[in-house]
Amino acid sequence: MIDLHTHSLLSDGALLPSELVRRAEEKGYIAMAMTDHVDASNFEFVIPSIIKVCENLNNSMDIRVIPGCEITHVPPDDIKKLASLCRQLGAKIIVVHGETLVEPVKVGTNHAALDSDIDILAHPGLLSEDDAKIAAKRNIAIEISTRHGHCLGNGNIVKLWEKYNFPAVLNTDTHSPENLIELNFAKRVLLCAGVEESKLQTIFNTSRNIARRFFPEL
């Protein structure tokens, strides 16, 4: 299991980074990204803190941990600049909190994110066909989510993935221990979202290929 979207108490998660990673390892994860929420107020603190703890954990644990961030509820016009600043600070995986059915994310966020230097657009259940085409062209991964609420848009994402063939990943958006999952549950979420059984590995391989940018041994 590889999960590229998780949160610790460095933003609104329930766990210390070390406990988050240990619990993920116990679930069978081989790699994960720590992507705490950021905006202009806290990115300069959060990202260096994540980088520091990831370095420590990667020196002492078998699971591989990638430092990142999730740009969250930032005005669309500010996303590109903030993504660039986060990258300069050392964020390896940049996620943007997409337009979802269950939160008042500003319209235009999906489009602005896909025009920025990011890696993953998270749970964008309201993704349009035009933005799906952009994701495919720019090779930006679109998230299928296991998280309660955000998963309501999974069917639309899978439908557009089948049509436009953008990279797709399955992530948990973990905020607390019960959000972490095992591989069999991940497969069931994808099947229920409409992914054919023969294509499950394609989703998992996309996550692995992203993680291999930083840990080629995976």
Secondary structure by P-SEA (a helix, b strand, c coil): ccccccccccccccccaaaaaaaaaaacccbbbbcccccccccccaaaaaaaaaaaaaacccbbbbbbcccccccccaaaaaaaaaaaaccccccccccccccccccaaaaaaaacccccccccccccaaaaaaaaaabbbbbbccccccccaaaaaaaaaaacccbbbbbcccccccccccaaaaaaaaaaacccccaaaaaaaaaaaaaaaccccc
